[in-house]
Amino acid sequence: MTSLSRLTTIGTGGPAARFARPRTLEELEQALREAAGEGLEVFVVGLGSNVLAADEGVAAFVLRFEGELADVRAESETLVAGGGATNAVCLHRARTAGLGGLEFACAIPGTVGGGVRMNAGAYGRDFSLIVGRALVVSAEGAAWRTPAELDLSYRHSGLHPDEVVARVELGLESRPEAEIKATVAELVAQRKETQPTNKRTFGSVFKNPDHELGAGRMLELCGLKGHRIGGAVISPKHANFIENAGQATSADCLALMREARRRAREQFGVVLEREVVLVGGLELPDLEPAQQ
Ligand SMILES: Cc1cc2nc3c(=O)[nH]c(=O)nc-3n(C[C@H](O)[C@H](O)[C@H](O)COP(=O)(O)OP(=O)(O)OC[C@H]3O[C@@H](n4cnc5c(N)ncnc54)[C@H](O)[C@@H]3O)c2cc1C
């Protein structure tokens, strides 16, 4: 049985009820029909870099895209990528084709499908700026969607849970390879300076709130850097990251998230909204903003 702990960057989570690695659109459509027939939800896992899954397991048909669903090719100024293509491979293809615009994704360890679902972004840019259109598939069939139809905003898309991104066309622009390389080197160096890039994490825990302080700074001021529950630790480097310090469970991570939200609400009156995707019935309690 395939365990989510092997499919997520944080390295926690229990078994998937069903798991498959579709390689073509036909195999994907078949898997979606099977899931619907068995009454199972579908959960596509990209690189699992923004996912926290229940230790008890996930009652879903979990899919990871391979083959044609993860390939990448450049066509003029468009990069055509399978939903399972990694940002790293896309960036490499774009660079060698002399196409710029995807550099912001160099430190986002995910796939293009995950990038669209999360509208992933960094350094003031995100997928909404480069998606030309995306092929969205559900048990009902497949259709291309424009960025407006995808309803992309800060770490949000309007995709329904049962809709998956099979293919994406990214609109890039001509840029010298050396320039792309230099930008990427600079962004990666910045990242290493400020974030725990060599630890098991799931990226940002919370979205930045509508506040003068970002979530990381807020949690740092709450004294949470280095705070530990079980095998999970709030990163001593950046307080909006949780590190798996060894034998962490998803329950440990969730307990840290609860504590972080409680403290941010107590100290700043702000209810932090999670960025990480919870799966397998994990939930955070509702909190009301505190009266200041
Ligand atoms: C060290 C580190 C740094 C990070 N830095 C950033 C950052 O700077 N900016 C940022 O935005 N994020 C960042 N992240 C979070 C994460 O990398 C992004 O959210 C990324 O886009 C997730 O992609 P993924 O393929 O790994 O998706 P997963 O984490 O596997 O899944 C996330 C969500 O996307 C869905 N999904 C995945 N593939 C598909 C698909 N083909 N079709 C439909 N839905 C799909 C999943 O079902 C899930 O709901 C970071 C994570 C780490 C570990």
Ligand as a Chemical Component Dictionary entry (heavy atoms), coordinates in Angstrom:
data_LIG
# 
_chem_comp.id                   LIG 
_chem_comp.type                 NON-POLYMER 
_chem_comp.pdbx_formal_charge   0 
_chem_comp.three_letter_code    LIG 
# 
loop_
_chem_comp_atom.comp_id 
_chem_comp_atom.atom_id 
_chem_comp_atom.alt_atom_id 
_chem_comp_atom.type_symbol 
_chem_comp_atom.charge 
_chem_comp_atom.model_Cartn_x 
_chem_comp_atom.model_Cartn_y 
_chem_comp_atom.model_Cartn_z 
_chem_comp_atom.pdbx_ordinal 
LIG C1  C1  C 0 11.059 24.262 0.695   1  
LIG C2  C2  C 0 9.743  24.709 0.110   2  
LIG C3  C3  C 0 9.621  25.978 -0.416  3  
LIG C4  C4  C 0 8.421  26.398 -0.968  4  
LIG N1  N1  N 0 8.329  27.666 -1.479  5  
LIG C5  C5  C 0 7.176  28.079 -2.024  6  
LIG C6  C6  C 0 7.073  29.392 -2.588  7  
LIG O1  O1  O 0 8.011  30.172 -2.618  8  
LIG N2  N2  N 0 5.885  29.764 -3.129  9  
LIG C7  C7  C 0 4.811  28.926 -3.149  10 
LIG O2  O2  O 0 3.756  29.328 -3.668  11 
LIG N3  N3  N 0 4.886  27.685 -2.628  12 
LIG C8  C8  C 0 6.025  27.240 -2.068  13 
LIG N4  N4  N 0 6.100  25.990 -1.535  14 
LIG C9  C9  C 0 4.890  25.135 -1.511  15 
LIG C10 C10 C 0 4.734  24.226 -2.726  16 
LIG O3  O3  O 0 5.999  23.924 -3.289  17 
LIG C11 C11 C 0 3.838  24.850 -3.806  18 
LIG O4  O4  O 0 2.536  25.069 -3.314  19 
LIG C12 C12 C 0 3.756  23.940 -5.030  20 
LIG O5  O5  O 0 3.135  24.624 -6.081  21 
LIG C13 C13 C 0 3.007  22.648 -4.760  22 
LIG O6  O6  O 0 3.182  21.843 -5.886  23 
LIG P1  P1  P 0 3.119  20.259 -5.806  24 
LIG O7  O7  O 0 3.146  19.767 -7.178  25 
LIG O8  O8  O 0 4.163  19.735 -4.886  26 
LIG O9  O9  O 0 1.687  20.068 -5.204  27 
LIG P2  P2  P 0 1.306  19.187 -3.943  28 
LIG O10 O10 O 0 1.947  19.782 -2.747  29 
LIG O11 O11 O 0 1.513  17.759 -4.225  30 
LIG O12 O12 O 0 -0.265 19.482 -3.866  31 
LIG C14 C14 C 0 -0.758 20.745 -3.474  32 
LIG C15 C15 C 0 -2.192 20.858 -3.948  33 
LIG O13 O13 O 0 -2.199 20.869 -5.371  34 
LIG C16 C16 C 0 -3.000 19.807 -5.842  35 
LIG N5  N5  N 0 -2.431 19.307 -7.082  36 
LIG C17 C17 C 0 -1.177 18.845 -7.315  37 
LIG N6  N6  N 0 -1.048 18.486 -8.607  38 
LIG C18 C18 C 0 -2.239 18.737 -9.197  39 
LIG C19 C19 C 0 -2.764 18.573 -10.503 40 
LIG N7  N7  N 0 -2.034 18.071 -11.508 41 
LIG N8  N8  N 0 -4.030 18.925 -10.732 42 
LIG C20 C20 C 0 -4.815 19.440 -9.751  43 
LIG N9  N9  N 0 -4.392 19.606 -8.497  44 
LIG C21 C21 C 0 -3.117 19.259 -8.221  45 
LIG C22 C22 C 0 -3.017 18.762 -4.742  46 
LIG O14 O14 O 0 -4.128 17.900 -4.857  47 
LIG C23 C23 C 0 -3.064 19.666 -3.524  48 
LIG O15 O15 O 0 -4.380 20.133 -3.328  49 
LIG C24 C24 C 0 7.302  25.531 -0.982  50 
LIG C25 C25 C 0 7.432  24.223 -0.462  51 
LIG C26 C26 C 0 8.642  23.820 0.064   52 
LIG C27 C27 C 0 8.759  22.420 0.616   53 
# 
loop_
_chem_comp_bond.comp_id 
_chem_comp_bond.atom_id_1 
_chem_comp_bond.atom_id_2 
_chem_comp_bond.value_order 
_chem_comp_bond.pdbx_ordinal 
LIG C1  C2  SING 1  
LIG C2  C3  SING 2  
LIG C2  C26 DOUB 3  
LIG C3  C4  DOUB 4  
LIG C4  N1  SING 5  
LIG C4  C24 SING 6  
LIG N1  C5  DOUB 7  
LIG C5  C6  SING 8  
LIG C5  C8  SING 9  
LIG C6  O1  DOUB 10 
LIG C6  N2  SING 11 
LIG N2  C7  SING 12 
LIG C7  O2  DOUB 13 
LIG C7  N3  SING 14 
LIG N3  C8  DOUB 15 
LIG C8  N4  SING 16 
LIG N4  C9  SING 17 
LIG N4  C24 SING 18 
LIG C9  C10 SING 19 
LIG C10 O3  SING 20 
LIG C10 C11 SING 21 
LIG C11 O4  SING 22 
LIG C11 C12 SING 23 
LIG C12 O5  SING 24 
LIG C12 C13 SING 25 
LIG C13 O6  SING 26 
LIG O6  P1  SING 27 
LIG P1  O7  DOUB 28 
LIG P1  O8  SING 29 
LIG P1  O9  SING 30 
LIG O9  P2  SING 31 
LIG P2  O10 DOUB 32 
LIG P2  O11 SING 33 
LIG P2  O12 SING 34 
LIG O12 C14 SING 35 
LIG C14 C15 SING 36 
LIG C15 O13 SING 37 
LIG C15 C23 SING 38 
LIG O13 C16 SING 39 
LIG C16 N5  SING 40 
LIG C16 C22 SING 41 
LIG N5  C17 SING 42 
LIG N5  C21 SING 43 
LIG C17 N6  DOUB 44 
LIG N6  C18 SING 45 
LIG C18 C19 SING 46 
LIG C18 C21 DOUB 47 
LIG C19 N7  SING 48 
LIG C19 N8  DOUB 49 
LIG N8  C20 SING 50 
LIG C20 N9  DOUB 51 
LIG N9  C21 SING 52 
LIG C22 O14 SING 53 
LIG C22 C23 SING 54 
LIG C23 O15 SING 55 
LIG C24 C25 DOUB 56 
LIG C25 C26 SING 57 
LIG C26 C27 SING 58 
# 
